[in-house]
Amino acid sequence: METRVKALHLVEYGEPPAEEIPLEEVADEARRLLSTVTVEAYETSRGRLLKLLDEYGNYIGKVLGPPLEKVSLGSAYQTAFGVKVTLTYGTEVVGWVYLGG
């Protein structure tokens, strides 16, 4: 039986995190989702921007700078729009992805 990972189909509105949650609770789901995203790459004045799209072409996150395979999961927050997982490269937050809310 195929397991589908739900993803929230909203763009970032700069919302403040409502509550930090343990990353361990959502890490497997985030990794699964990141392994299935489609990446659109753009060159910007700030560097290479990777737009993350789910299987339906909906925008669910972004990474600015490093390739997707080089980023790590940073922290997780429950927001009004669902669970937001930050993506890090070294000690810098370089992106985020929304999980199902």
SEGU-246309 format. One record per atom (N, C-alpha, C, O): residue number from 0; residue in one letter; atom name; x, y, z. Coordinates in steps of 0.05 Angstrom, whole numbers, plus 32768, in hexadecimal, padded with zeros to 4 digits. Each point is the difference from the previous one (the first is absolute). Layout:
<rs>
+------+------+------+------+------+------+
| resi | resn | name |    X |    Y |    Z |
+------+------+------+------+------+------+
|  NUM |    a |   CA |    X |    Y |    Z |
...
+------+------+------+------+------+------+
</rs>
This chain:
<rs>
+------+------+------+------+------+------+
| resi | resn | name |    X |    Y |    Z |
+------+------+------+------+------+------+
|    0 |    m |    N | 8011 | 7FE8 | 8000 |
|    0 |    m |   CA | 7FEF | 8018 | 8000 |
|    0 |    m |    C | 8012 | 8019 | 8000 |
|    0 |    m |    O | 8012 | 8002 | 8010 |
|    1 |    e |    N | 7FE8 | 8010 | 7FDF |
|    1 |    e |   CA | 8010 | 8019 | 7FFD |
|    1 |    e |    C | 7FF8 | 8014 | 8016 |
|    1 |    e |    O | 7FE8 | 8004 | 8004 |
|    2 |    t |    N | 802C | 8007 | 8009 |
|    2 |    t |   CA | 7FFB | 8015 | 8014 |
|    2 |    t |    C | 8005 | 801B | 7FF2 |
|    2 |    t |    O | 8014 | 8004 | 7FF4 |
|    3 |    r |    N | 7FD9 | 800E | 800F |
|    3 |    r |   CA | 8003 | 801B | 7FF5 |
|    3 |    r |    C | 8006 | 8013 | 8016 |
|    3 |    r |    O | 7FF5 | 7FFE | 8016 |
|    4 |    v |    N | 801C | 8015 | 7FE5 |
|    4 |    v |   CA | 8007 | 8014 | 8013 |
|    4 |    v |    C | 7FEF | 8019 | 7FF9 |
|    4 |    v |    O | 8002 | 800A | 7FE9 |
|    5 |    k |    N | 7FEE | 7FFF | 8029 |
|    5 |    k |   CA | 7FF0 | 8018 | 7FFA |
|    5 |    k |    C | 8012 | 8019 | 8002 |
|    5 |    k |    O | 8013 | 8001 | 8010 |
|    6 |    a |    N | 7FE8 | 8012 | 7FDF |
|    6 |    a |   CA | 800E | 8019 | 8001 |
|    6 |    a |    C | 7FED | 8017 | 7FFF |
|    6 |    a |    O | 7FEC | 7FFF | 7FF1 |
|    7 |    l |    N | 8019 | 8016 | 801D |
|    7 |    l |   CA | 7FF0 | 8017 | 8000 |
|    7 |    l |    C | 8007 | 8011 | 7FE7 |
|    7 |    l |    O | 8017 | 8004 | 7FFB |
|    8 |    h |    N | 7FD5 | 8004 | 7FF6 |
|    8 |    h |   CA | 8005 | 800E | 7FE7 |
|    8 |    h |    C | 7FFC | 801E | 8002 |
|    8 |    h |    O | 7FF0 | 800C | 7FF2 |
|    9 |    l |    N | 8020 | 8000 | 8020 |
|    9 |    l |   CA | 7FFF | 801C | 8003 |
|    9 |    l |    C | 801D | 800B | 7FFF |
|    9 |    l |    O | 8013 | 7FF2 | 8006 |
|   10 |    v |    N | 7FEF | 8027 | 7FF2 |
|   10 |    v |   CA | 801A | 800C | 7FFF |
|   10 |    v |    C | 8006 | 800C | 801B |
|   10 |    v |    O | 7FEE | 8003 | 8011 |
|   11 |    e |    N | 802A | 8005 | 7FF4 |
|   11 |    e |   CA | 8008 | 800C | 8019 |
|   11 |    e |    C | 7FF6 | 801C | 8002 |
|   11 |    e |    O | 8003 | 8010 | 7FED |
|   12 |    y |    N | 7FF0 | 7FF7 | 8029 |
|   12 |    y |   CA | 7FF6 | 801B | 8004 |
|   12 |    y |    C | 800F | 800E | 8016 |
|   12 |    y |    O | 7FF6 | 8015 | 800A |
|   13 |    g |    N | 8021 | 7FE1 | 7FFE |
|   13 |    g |   CA | 800F | 800C | 8015 |
|   13 |    g |    C | 7FF4 | 7FFE | 801B |
|   13 |    g |    O | 8004 | 8011 | 8012 |
|   14 |    e |    N | 7FEC | 7FDA | 7FF2 |
|   14 |    e |   CA | 7FF2 | 7FFD | 8019 |
|   14 |    e |    C | 8014 | 7FF8 | 8016 |
|   14 |    e |    O | 8013 | 7FF2 | 7FFC |
|   15 |    p |    N | 7FE8 | 8018 | 801C |
|   15 |    p |   CA | 8011 | 7FF8 | 8016 |
|   15 |    p |    C | 7FFA | 7FE4 | 8009 |
|   15 |    p |    O | 7FE8 | 7FF8 | 7FFF |
|   16 |    p |    N | 802B | 7FF8 | 800A |
|   16 |    p |   CA | 7FFA | 7FE5 | 8009 |
|   16 |    p |    C | 7FEE | 8002 | 8018 |
|   16 |    p |    O | 8004 | 8010 | 8012 |
|   17 |    a |    N | 7FE8 | 7FDE | 7FEF |
|   17 |    a |   CA | 7FEE | 8000 | 8016 |
|   17 |    a |    C | 800C | 7FF0 | 8017 |
|   17 |    a |    O | 7FFE | 8008 | 8018 |
|   18 |    e |    N | 8010 | 7FE2 | 7FE2 |
|   18 |    e |   CA | 800B | 7FEF | 8015 |
|   18 |    e |    C | 8015 | 7FEE | 7FF4 |
|   18 |    e |    O | 7FFB | 7FF3 | 7FEC |
|   19 |    e |    N | 801D | 800C | 8020 |
|   19 |    e |   CA | 8014 | 7FEE | 7FF7 |
|   19 |    e |    C | 7FF8 | 7FE4 | 8009 |
|   19 |    e |    O | 7FF7 | 7FFC | 8017 |
|   20 |    i |    N | 800D | 7FF0 | 7FD7 |
|   20 |    i |   CA | 7FFA | 7FE5 | 8007 |
|   20 |    i |    C | 8019 | 7FEF | 7FFC |
|   20 |    i |    O | 8012 | 8008 | 7FF1 |
|   21 |    p |    N | 7FF0 | 7FE1 | 801D |
|   21 |    p |   CA | 8018 | 7FF0 | 7FFD |
|   21 |    p |    C | 8003 | 7FF7 | 7FE3 |
|   21 |    p |    O | 7FEE | 7FF5 | 7FF4 |
|   22 |    l |    N | 802A | 800F | 8001 |
|   22 |    l |   CA | 8006 | 7FF9 | 7FE4 |
|   22 |    l |    C | 7FFC | 7FE2 | 7FFC |
|   22 |    l |    O | 7FF7 | 7FF7 | 7FEA |
|   23 |    e |    N | 800F | 7FF9 | 802A |
|   23 |    e |   CA | 7FFE | 7FE3 | 7FFE |
|   23 |    e |    C | 7FE3 | 7FF7 | 7FF8 |
|   23 |    e |    O | 7FFD | 7FEB | 7FF4 |
|   24 |    e |    N | 7FEF | 8025 | 8014 |
|   24 |    e |   CA | 7FE5 | 7FF9 | 7FFB |
|   24 |    e |    C | 7FF9 | 8001 | 7FE2 |
|   24 |    e |    O | 7FEE | 7FF2 | 7FF7 |
|   25 |    v |    N | 8020 | 801F | 7FFA |
|   25 |    v |   CA | 7FFA | 8004 | 7FE4 |
|   25 |    v |    C | 8017 | 7FFA | 7FED |
|   25 |    v |    O | 7FFD | 8003 | 7FE8 |
|   26 |    a |    N | 801A | 7FF5 | 8022 |
|   26 |    a |   CA | 8018 | 7FFD | 7FF0 |
|   26 |    a |    C | 7FFC | 7FEB | 7FEA |
|   26 |    a |    O | 8008 | 8005 | 7FE9 |
|   27 |    d |    N | 7FEC | 7FE4 | 801D |
|   27 |    d |   CA | 7FFC | 7FEB | 7FEC |
|   27 |    d |    C | 7FEE | 800A | 7FE9 |
|   27 |    d |    O | 8005 | 7FFC | 7FE9 |
|   28 |    e |    N | 7FE5 | 8012 | 801F |
|   28 |    e |   CA | 7FED | 800A | 7FEC |
|   28 |    e |    C | 800E | 8016 | 7FEF |
|   28 |    e |    O | 7FFC | 8001 | 7FE7 |
|   29 |    a |    N | 8014 | 8010 | 8025 |
|   29 |    a |   CA | 800F | 8015 | 7FF1 |
|   29 |    a |    C | 8013 | 7FF3 | 7FED |
|   29 |    a |    O | 8002 | 8009 | 7FE9 |
|   30 |    r |    N | 800D | 7FE3 | 801F |
|   30 |    r |   CA | 8013 | 7FF3 | 7FEE |
|   30 |    r |    C | 7FF2 | 7FF2 | 7FE9 |
|   30 |    r |    O | 8009 | 8002 | 7FE9 |
|   31 |    r |    N | 7FE1 | 7FF1 | 801D |
|   31 |    r |   CA | 7FF0 | 7FF4 | 7FEB |
|   31 |    r |    C | 7FF6 | 8014 | 7FEB |
|   31 |    r |    O | 8002 | 7FFC | 7FE8 |
|   32 |    l |    N | 7FF4 | 801A | 8022 |
|   32 |    l |   CA | 7FF6 | 8015 | 7FEE |
|   32 |    l |    C | 8017 | 800B | 7FF0 |
|   32 |    l |    O | 7FFD | 8004 | 7FE8 |
|   33 |    l |    N | 801A | 8002 | 8024 |
|   33 |    l |   CA | 8017 | 800B | 7FF1 |
|   33 |    l |    C | 800A | 7FED | 7FEB |
|   33 |    l |    O | 800C | 8009 | 7FEC |
|   34 |    s |    N | 7FF1 | 7FDD | 8019 |
|   34 |    s |   CA | 8009 | 7FED | 7FEC |
|   34 |    s |    C | 7FEE | 7FFE | 7FE7 |
|   34 |    s |    O | 8008 | 7FF4 | 7FEC |
|   35 |    t |    N | 7FE1 | 8018 | 8016 |
|   35 |    t |   CA | 7FED | 7FFE | 7FEA |
|   35 |    t |    C | 7FFA | 801B | 7FF2 |
|   35 |    t |    O | 7FF1 | 8000 | 7FEC |
|   36 |    v |    N | 801B | 8015 | 801E |
|   36 |    v |   CA | 7FFA | 801B | 7FF4 |
|   36 |    v |    C | 800C | 8003 | 7FE4 |
|   36 |    v |    O | 8014 | 7FF3 | 7FFA |
|   37 |    t |    N | 7FE0 | 801E | 7FF7 |
|   37 |    t |   CA | 800B | 8009 | 7FE7 |
|   37 |    t |    C | 800D | 801A | 8005 |
|   37 |    t |    O | 7FF5 | 8011 | 800F |
|   38 |    v |    N | 8023 | 7FF4 | 7FE6 |
|   38 |    v |   CA | 800F | 8018 | 8005 |
|   38 |    v |    C | 8001 | 8011 | 7FE7 |
|   38 |    v |    O | 8008 | 7FF6 | 7FEB |
|   39 |    e |    N | 7FF0 | 8023 | 8017 |
|   39 |    e |   CA | 8004 | 8014 | 7FEB |
|   39 |    e |    C | 8016 | 8013 | 800A |
|   39 |    e |    O | 7FFE | 800B | 8015 |
|   40 |    a |    N | 8017 | 7FF8 | 7FDB |
|   40 |    a |   CA | 8017 | 8011 | 8008 |
|   40 |    a |    C | 8000 | 801A | 7FF1 |
|   40 |    a |    O | 7FFA | 8001 | 7FE8 |
|   41 |    y |    N | 800C | 8015 | 8027 |
|   41 |    y |   CA | 8001 | 801A | 7FF4 |
|   41 |    y |    C | 8019 | 800E | 800B |
|   41 |    y |    O | 8008 | 7FFC | 8016 |
|   42 |    e |    N | 8004 | 8015 | 7FD9 |
|   42 |    e |   CA | 8016 | 8010 | 8009 |
|   42 |    e |    C | 7FF5 | 801B | 8008 |
|   42 |    e |    O | 7FF2 | 800D | 7FF0 |
|   43 |    t |    N | 8014 | 7FFC | 8028 |
|   43 |    t |   CA | 7FF7 | 801A | 8009 |
|   43 |    t |    C | 8018 | 8011 | 8008 |
|   43 |    t |    O | 8017 | 7FF6 | 8000 |
|   44 |    s |    N | 7FE4 | 8023 | 8007 |
|   44 |    s |   CA | 8016 | 8011 | 800A |
|   44 |    s |    C | 800C | 7FF7 | 801A |
|   44 |    s |    O | 8016 | 8007 | 8007 |
|   45 |    r |    N | 7FDB | 7FE8 | 8008 |
|   45 |    r |   CA | 8009 | 7FF6 | 801A |
|   45 |    r |    C | 800C | 7FE4 | 7FFD |
|   45 |    r |    O | 8009 | 7FF5 | 8014 |
|   46 |    g |    N | 7FF7 | 7FFF | 7FD4 |
|   46 |    g |   CA | 800B | 7FE6 | 7FFC |
|   46 |    g |    C | 7FEB | 7FED | 7FF3 |
|   46 |    g |    O | 7FEC | 8009 | 7FF6 |
|   47 |    r |    N | 801A | 7FDE | 800B |
|   47 |    r |   CA | 7FEF | 7FEC | 7FF3 |
|   47 |    r |    C | 7FE8 | 7FFA | 8012 |
|   47 |    r |    O | 8004 | 7FF9 | 8017 |
|   48 |    l |    N | 7FE4 | 800A | 7FDE |
|   48 |    l |   CA | 7FE8 | 7FFA | 800F |
|   48 |    l |    C | 7FF4 | 7FE6 | 7FF5 |
|   48 |    l |    O | 7FFB | 7FFD | 7FE8 |
|   49 |    l |    N | 7FFF | 7FF1 | 802B |
|   49 |    l |   CA | 7FF3 | 7FE7 | 7FF9 |
|   49 |    l |    C | 7FE3 | 8001 | 800A |
|   49 |    l |    O | 7FFC | 8002 | 8018 |
|   50 |    k |    N | 7FF2 | 7FFE | 7FD6 |
|   50 |    k |   CA | 7FE3 | 8000 | 8007 |
|   50 |    k |    C | 7FF7 | 7FE3 | 8001 |
|   50 |    k |    O | 8004 | 7FF0 | 7FED |
|   51 |    l |    N | 7FF1 | 8008 | 802A |
|   51 |    l |   CA | 7FF8 | 7FE4 | 8005 |
|   51 |    l |    C | 7FE2 | 7FFD | 7FFA |
|   51 |    l |    O | 7FEF | 800F | 800A |
|   52 |    l |    N | 800B | 7FDD | 7FE5 |
|   52 |    l |   CA | 7FE4 | 7FFB | 7FF8 |
|   52 |    l |    C | 7FF9 | 7FE4 | 8007 |
|   52 |    l |    O | 8010 | 7FED | 7FFD |
|   53 |    d |    N | 7FD7 | 800F | 800B |
|   53 |    d |   CA | 7FF7 | 7FE5 | 8006 |
|   53 |    d |    C | 7FF8 | 7FF2 | 7FE6 |
|   53 |    d |    O | 8004 | 800B | 7FEA |
|   54 |    e |    N | 7FF2 | 7FDD | 8018 |
|   54 |    e |   CA | 7FF9 | 7FF0 | 7FE8 |
|   54 |    e |    C | 7FEB | 800C | 7FEF |
|   54 |    e |    O | 7FFC | 7FF8 | 7FE9 |
|   55 |    y |    N | 7FF5 | 801C | 8021 |
|   55 |    y |   CA | 7FEB | 800D | 7FF1 |
|   55 |    y |    C | 8009 | 801B | 7FF5 |
|   55 |    y |    O | 7FF1 | 800E | 7FF3 |
|   56 |    g |    N | 8028 | 7FF9 | 8012 |
|   56 |    g |   CA | 800B | 801A | 7FF6 |
|   56 |    g |    C | 7FFB | 8017 | 8013 |
|   56 |    g |    O | 8003 | 8017 | 7FF8 |
|   57 |    n |    N | 7FF4 | 7FE3 | 8020 |
|   57 |    n |   CA | 7FFB | 8016 | 8014 |
|   57 |    n |    C | 8019 | 8007 | 800E |
|   57 |    n |    O | 8010 | 7FEF | 8007 |
|   58 |    y |    N | 7FF3 | 802B | 7FFE |
|   58 |    y |   CA | 8018 | 800B | 800E |
|   58 |    y |    C | 7FFE | 7FFA | 801D |
|   58 |    y |    O | 7FED | 8008 | 800E |
|   59 |    i |    N | 8027 | 7FE9 | 7FFD |
|   59 |    i |   CA | 7FFF | 7FF8 | 801C |
|   59 |    i |    C | 801A | 8008 | 800F |
|   59 |    i |    O | 8002 | 7FFA | 8018 |
|   60 |    g |    N | 8011 | 8013 | 7FDB |
|   60 |    g |   CA | 8018 | 8008 | 800E |
|   60 |    g |    C | 8015 | 800B | 7FED |
|   60 |    g |    O | 7FFC | 8002 | 7FE8 |
|   61 |    k |    N | 801A | 8006 | 8025 |
|   61 |    k |   CA | 8016 | 800B | 7FF0 |
|   61 |    k |    C | 801B | 7FFC | 800E |
|   61 |    k |    O | 8001 | 7FFB | 8018 |
|   62 |    v |    N | 8014 | 8006 | 7FD8 |
|   62 |    v |   CA | 801C | 7FFF | 800B |
|   62 |    v |    C | 800F | 8016 | 7FF0 |
|   62 |    v |    O | 7FFE | 8001 | 7FE8 |
|   63 |    l |    N | 8011 | 800F | 8027 |
|   63 |    l |   CA | 8010 | 8015 | 7FF3 |
|   63 |    l |    C | 801E | 7FF9 | 8005 |
|   63 |    l |    O | 800A | 8002 | 8016 |
|   64 |    g |    N | 8004 | 7FF6 | 7FD4 |
|   64 |    g |   CA | 801C | 7FFB | 8002 |
|   64 |    g |    C | 8008 | 7FE4 | 7FF9 |
|   64 |    g |    O | 8004 | 7FFA | 7FE9 |
|   65 |    p |    N | 7FFF | 7FF5 | 802B |
|   65 |    p |   CA | 800B | 7FE5 | 7FFB |
|   65 |    p |    C | 7FED | 7FEE | 7FF1 |
|   65 |    p |    O | 7FE8 | 8005 | 8000 |
|   66 |    p |    N | 8023 | 7FE5 | 7FF4 |
|   66 |    p |   CA | 7FEE | 7FEC | 7FF4 |
|   66 |    p |    C | 7FF0 | 7FF2 | 8015 |
|   66 |    p |    O | 8008 | 7FFE | 8018 |
|   67 |    l |    N | 7FE0 | 7FF9 | 7FE1 |
|   67 |    l |   CA | 7FEE | 7FF4 | 8012 |
|   67 |    l |    C | 800C | 7FE8 | 8010 |
|   67 |    l |    O | 7FFB | 7FFD | 8017 |
|   68 |    e |    N | 8016 | 7FF3 | 7FDB |
|   68 |    e |   CA | 800C | 7FE9 | 800E |
|   68 |    e |    C | 8014 | 8008 | 8015 |
|   68 |    e |    O | 8008 | 7FEE | 8010 |
|   69 |    k |    N | 8000 | 802B | 7FF2 |
|   69 |    k |   CA | 8013 | 8009 | 8014 |
|   69 |    k |    C | 7FF3 | 800C | 8019 |
|   69 |    k |    O | 800E | 8006 | 8013 |
|   70 |    v |    N | 7FD8 | 7FFE | 7FEC |
|   70 |    v |   CA | 7FF3 | 800D | 8017 |
|   70 |    v |    C | 7FF8 | 7FEB | 8015 |
|   70 |    v |    O | 7FFC | 7FE9 | 7FFA |
|   71 |    s |    N | 8001 | 8021 | 801E |
|   71 |    s |   CA | 7FF7 | 7FEF | 8017 |
|   71 |    s |    C | 7FE6 | 800C | 800B |
|   71 |    s |    O | 7FF9 | 8017 | 7FFB |
|   72 |    l |    N | 7FF9 | 7FD9 | 8015 |
|   72 |    l |   CA | 7FE9 | 8009 | 800E |
|   72 |    l |    C | 8009 | 8010 | 8018 |
|   72 |    l |    O | 8012 | 7FF8 | 800E |
|   73 |    g |    N | 7FE2 | 8020 | 7FF6 |
|   73 |    g |   CA | 8008 | 8011 | 8016 |
|   73 |    g |    C | 7FEE | 7FFE | 8018 |
|   73 |    g |    O | 8007 | 7FF5 | 8014 |
|   74 |    s |    N | 7FE1 | 8016 | 7FE9 |
|   74 |    s |   CA | 7FED | 8001 | 8016 |
|   74 |    s |    C | 7FE4 | 7FFF | 7FF4 |
|   74 |    s |    O | 7FFC | 8003 | 7FE8 |
|   75 |    a |    N | 7FF1 | 7FF8 | 8029 |
|   75 |    a |   CA | 7FE4 | 7FFD | 7FF7 |
|   75 |    a |    C | 7FEE | 8012 | 8011 |
|   75 |    a |    O | 8004 | 8003 | 8018 |
|   76 |    y |    N | 7FE8 | 8009 | 7FDA |
|   76 |    y |   CA | 7FEE | 8012 | 800E |
|   76 |    y |    C | 7FE3 | 7FFA | 7FF7 |
|   76 |    y |    O | 7FFB | 7FFA | 7FE8 |
|   77 |    q |    N | 7FF3 | 8007 | 802B |
|   77 |    q |   CA | 7FE4 | 7FFE | 7FF9 |
|   77 |    q |    C | 7FF7 | 801D | 7FFB |
|   77 |    q |    O | 8002 | 8011 | 8012 |
|   78 |    t |    N | 7FF4 | 7FF5 | 7FD6 |
|   78 |    t |   CA | 7FF7 | 801A | 7FFA |
|   78 |    t |    C | 7FE3 | 7FFF | 7FF9 |
|   78 |    t |    O | 7FF4 | 7FEB | 7FFF |
|   79 |    a |    N | 8001 | 802C | 7FFB |
|   79 |    a |   CA | 7FE4 | 8002 | 7FF8 |
|   79 |    a |    C | 7FFC | 7FF2 | 7FE5 |
|   79 |    a |    O | 7FE9 | 7FF8 | 7FFA |
|   80 |    f |    N | 802C | 8004 | 7FF7 |
|   80 |    f |   CA | 7FFE | 7FF4 | 7FE5 |
|   80 |    f |    C | 8009 | 7FE3 | 8000 |
|   80 |    f |    O | 8000 | 7FF4 | 7FEA |
|   81 |    g |    N | 8007 | 8001 | 802C |
|   81 |    g |   CA | 8009 | 7FE4 | 8001 |
|   81 |    g |    C | 801C | 7FFF | 800D |
|   81 |    g |    O | 800A | 8013 | 800B |
|   82 |    v |    N | 8003 | 7FD6 | 7FF2 |
|   82 |    v |   CA | 801A | 7FFC | 800B |
|   82 |    v |    C | 8015 | 800A | 7FEC |
|   82 |    v |    O | 8001 | 7FF7 | 7FE9 |
|   83 |    k |    N | 8010 | 801A | 8021 |
|   83 |    k |   CA | 8015 | 800C | 7FEF |
|   83 |    k |    C | 801B | 7FF5 | 800B |
|   83 |    k |    O | 8006 | 8003 | 8017 |
|   84 |    v |    N | 8009 | 7FF0 | 7FD7 |
|   84 |    v |   CA | 801B | 7FF6 | 8008 |
|   84 |    v |    C | 8015 | 8011 | 7FF2 |
|   84 |    v |    O | 8000 | 8003 | 7FE8 |
|   85 |    t |    N | 8012 | 8008 | 8028 |
|   85 |    t |   CA | 8016 | 8010 | 7FF5 |
|   85 |    t |    C | 8015 | 7FED | 7FF5 |
|   85 |    t |    O | 8004 | 7FEA | 800A |
|   86 |    l |    N | 8009 | 801F | 7FE1 |
|   86 |    l |   CA | 8016 | 7FF1 | 7FF3 |
|   86 |    l |    C | 801A | 8010 | 8004 |
|   86 |    l |    O | 8001 | 8018 | 7FFC |
|   87 |    t |    N | 8014 | 7FDA | 800D |
|   87 |    t |   CA | 8019 | 800D | 8007 |
|   87 |    t |    C | 8017 | 7FF6 | 7FEF |
|   87 |    t |    O | 7FFF | 7FEA | 7FF5 |
|   88 |    y |    N | 8015 | 8027 | 8009 |
|   88 |    y |   CA | 8019 | 7FF8 | 7FF4 |
|   88 |    y |    C | 8016 | 800B | 8013 |
|   88 |    y |    O | 8004 | 8018 | 8002 |
|   89 |    g |    N | 8009 | 7FD5 | 800B |
|   89 |    g |   CA | 8013 | 8009 | 8015 |
|   89 |    g |    C | 7FEF | 800B | 8017 |
|   89 |    g |    O | 7FEF | 7FF2 | 800B |
|   90 |    t |    N | 8017 | 8027 | 7FFD |
|   90 |    t |   CA | 7FF1 | 800C | 8015 |
|   90 |    t |    C | 7FEB | 8014 | 7FF7 |
|   90 |    t |    O | 7FF3 | 800D | 8010 |
|   91 |    e |    N | 800A | 7FF6 | 7FD5 |
|   91 |    e |   CA | 7FEE | 8013 | 7FF4 |
|   91 |    e |    C | 7FE6 | 7FF3 | 7FF8 |
|   91 |    e |    O | 7FFF | 7FEA | 7FF5 |
|   92 |    v |    N | 7FEB | 8024 | 8010 |
|   92 |    v |   CA | 7FE6 | 7FF8 | 7FF5 |
|   92 |    v |    C | 7FFF | 800A | 7FE3 |
|   92 |    v |    O | 8002 | 8018 | 7FFB |
|   93 |    v |    N | 7FFB | 7FD5 | 7FF3 |
|   93 |    v |   CA | 8000 | 8007 | 7FE3 |
|   93 |    v |    C | 7FE6 | 7FFB | 7FF2 |
|   93 |    v |    O | 7FFD | 8004 | 7FE8 |
|   94 |    g |    N | 7FEF | 7FF2 | 8027 |
|   94 |    g |   CA | 7FE6 | 7FFB | 7FF3 |
|   94 |    g |    C | 7FEC | 7FF3 | 8014 |
|   94 |    g |    O | 8005 | 8000 | 8018 |
|   95 |    w |    N | 7FE6 | 7FF7 | 7FDC |
|   95 |    w |   CA | 7FEA | 7FF4 | 8010 |
|   95 |    w |    C | 7FEE | 7FEF | 7FEE |
|   95 |    w |    O | 8002 | 8002 | 7FE7 |
|   96 |    v |    N | 7FEF | 7FED | 8026 |
|   96 |    v |   CA | 7FEC | 7FF0 | 7FF1 |
|   96 |    v |    C | 7FE8 | 7FFD | 8013 |
|   96 |    v |    O | 8003 | 7FFC | 8018 |
|   97 |    y |    N | 7FE5 | 8005 | 7FDD |
|   97 |    y |   CA | 7FE7 | 7FFC | 800F |
|   97 |    y |    C | 7FF8 | 7FE3 | 7FFE |
|   97 |    y |    O | 8000 | 7FF4 | 7FEA |
|   98 |    l |    N | 7FF8 | 8001 | 802C |
|   98 |    l |   CA | 7FF4 | 7FE5 | 8001 |
|   98 |    l |    C | 7FE2 | 8003 | 8004 |
|   98 |    l |    O | 7FF7 | 8016 | 8004 |
|   99 |    g |    N | 7FFA | 7FD4 | 7FF9 |
|   99 |    g |   CA | 7FE4 | 8001 | 8004 |
|   99 |    g |    C | 7FF8 | 800B | 801B |
|   99 |    g |    O | 800D | 7FFB | 8014 |
|  100 |    g |    N | 7FDE | 8015 | 7FED |
|  100 |    g |   CA | 7FF8 | 800D | 8018 |
|  100 |    g |    C | 7FEA | 7FF2 | 800F |
|  100 |    g |    O | 7FF7 | 800A | 8015 |
+------+------+------+------+------+------+
</rs>
